[in-house]
Structure formats: C-alpha cells, structure tokens
Amino acid sequence: MAGVATFVASAGAGATAADPVLGLWRSKDRGGTIELHRCGGAICGRILDGASLRANPDLRDVHNGNRSLRARAVKGLRVFDGFTGGPRQWKGGSLYDPESGWGTKSGSLTLKDANTLEVKGCVAFICQSEIMLRIR
C-alpha cells in the first residue's frame, strides 16, 4: 500500500454530490496524483503523476508479478478498481502499487471530509492506510 501512495494521491476535479470522491487526489506523504473516476457502477482510479513518472515519463510496470503485464505504461494505469458504496465509504475494491508490484483484493476508500480521503488496503489481517488530499 505504501507504494500505491507513491503514485496515488490527492485531487479534486469533477466531484459531484452523488459521487463526492470523484476527482484528483494527491498522497499527503508521497505526492503522487491519481484520478478517481466512474468505471461502470463502481469507482476506479488511475495514475496521473508521481516522482518516479517525473523522473521517467515512460516508466513501465516492471515489478508486476505477472510477467505479461510488465511492459504496460505506469502513467494512466488503473491502481484502484471496483469500489462500490458511498456517499462516504466505498468498499470491495482492489489496490495495486506498480512501484513494488504489491496488490490487494480488499480495500476501502473513506471520505473523512470534502478534501480528505483515507485509502486502506488489507492482505489477510495486515492493513495499511494512506491519507490523500483533494487537489482542487
């Protein structure tokens, strides 16, 4: 989860009353930026920016456990997938960190206030969380 935060982060554009979590978010600690958007009936998130991408805009998913996915670009990569619920908490989604290749099938997004999002990922009984801040 810590790696997800490297790329994933706070933001803000496009949030609506029905989906207040939508928009751009930046990691409070790591500065990566993601866009949370609708994907069918769920909430998903893709990487827009991060320190590693600024250093190498053509960065690839080289740490992925699935060798066939290692050539895909990190920029635009979906790292949050399938979160449902709302209006303050979304569950059931997966998280992925391309910096480490670590992923989880159990995660949650909790809107603490209009500009603060807690992202939590768990593997078995071990969980990590990251605070993200809305950009706009």
C-alpha positions in Angstrom: 0.0 0.0 0.0 2.9 2.3 0.7 3.9 2.1 -2.9 0.5 2.9 -4.2 0.8 6.1 -2.3 4.0 6.9 -4.2 1.9 7.4 -7.3 -1.5 7.7 -5.9 -2.7 10.9 -4.3 -5.0 13.9 -3.7 -7.0 15.9 -6.1 -10.4 17.2 -6.8 -11.8 17.9 -10.3 -15.2 16.6 -11.2 -16.6 15.6 -7.8 -20.4 15.6 -7.7 -22.9 15.4 -4.9 -23.7 11.9 -5.9 -20.1 10.8 -6.1 -18.1 13.2 -3.8 -15.0 11.0 -4.1 -14.6 11.7 -7.8 -11.7 13.9 -8.9 -8.0 14.3 -8.5 -6.2 13.3 -5.2 -2.6 13.6 -4.0 -0.9 11.5 -1.4 -0.3 13.6 1.7 3.0 11.9 2.3 4.3 10.9 -1.1 2.9 13.4 -3.6 1.7 11.1 -6.3 -1.5 12.0 -8.1 -4.4 9.8 -9.1 -7.8 10.5 -10.7 -10.8 8.8 -9.2 -13.5 8.2 -11.9 -16.5 6.1 -12.6 -16.0 2.7 -14.2 -19.4 1.2 -14.8 -21.2 1.2 -11.5 -18.0 1.4 -9.5 -15.2 3.8 -8.6 -11.7 3.3 -10.1 -8.5 5.3 -10.0 -5.6 5.8 -12.5 -2.2 7.2 -12.0 -1.6 10.7 -13.4 1.7 11.8 -11.8 4.3 10.9 -9.3 8.0 11.4 -8.6 9.0 8.2 -10.5 7.0 9.4 -13.5 8.5 12.8 -13.4 12.0 11.1 -13.5 10.9 8.7 -16.2 7.7 9.6 -18.1 7.9 6.2 -20.0 8.0 4.2 -16.7 6.8 0.6 -17.1 5.1 -1.8 -14.6 8.3 -3.8 -14.3 7.6 -5.1 -10.8 4.3 -6.8 -11.7 4.1 -10.4 -10.5 2.5 -11.2 -13.9 5.4 -11.1 -16.4 3.0 -10.5 -19.3 1.9 -7.1 -17.8 5.4 -5.7 -17.2 5.6 -3.8 -20.4 2.5 -1.7 -19.7 2.9 2.0 -19.0 2.5 3.2 -15.4 1.0 6.6 -16.5 -2.7 6.0 -16.8 -2.5 2.6 -15.1 -5.6 1.7 -13.1 -4.5 1.2 -9.5 -7.9 1.4 -7.7 -10.5 -0.9 -9.2 -14.1 -1.8 -8.4 -15.0 0.2 -5.3 -18.7 0.4 -4.6 -20.9 2.2 -1.9 -20.9 5.8 -0.9 -21.6 8.5 -0.2 -18.8 8.5 2.5 -17.3 5.0 2.2 -16.6 2.7 -0.7 -15.5 -1.0 -0.3 -14.8 -4.2 -2.1 -12.2 -2.8 -4.5 -8.7 -3.8 -5.2 -5.5 -1.7 -5.0 -2.2 -2.1 -6.9 1.2 -0.5 -6.4 3.3 -0.6 -9.5 6.4 0.6 -7.6 6.5 -2.7 -5.6 4.2 -5.0 -7.6 2.1 -5.3 -4.4 -1.6 -5.5 -4.7 -4.7 -6.3 -2.6 -8.2 -7.5 -3.3 -9.6 -6.0 -0.1 -9.6 -2.2 0.2 -11.7 0.7 1.2 -12.0 4.4 0.5 -13.3 6.6 3.3 -14.1 10.3 2.7 -13.1 11.9 6.1 -14.3 15.3 4.9 -14.7 17.0 1.5 -10.9 17.3 1.0 -9.5 14.2 2.9 -9.7 10.6 1.7 -8.4 7.6 3.6 -7.3 4.7 1.4 -6.9 1.4 3.2 -5.7 -1.9 1.8 -5.5 -5.3 3.5 -3.9 -8.6 2.8 -5.1 -11.2 5.2 -5.1 -9.4 8.6 -2.4 -6.9 7.8 -3.7 -3.5 6.7 -2.1 -0.2 5.7 -3.7 3.1 5.1 -2.7 6.4 3.3 -4.3 9.8 3.6 -4.9 11.6 0.3 -5.8 15.3 -0.1 -8.0 16.8 -2.8 -6.1 18.9 -5.3 -8.9 21.2 -6.4 
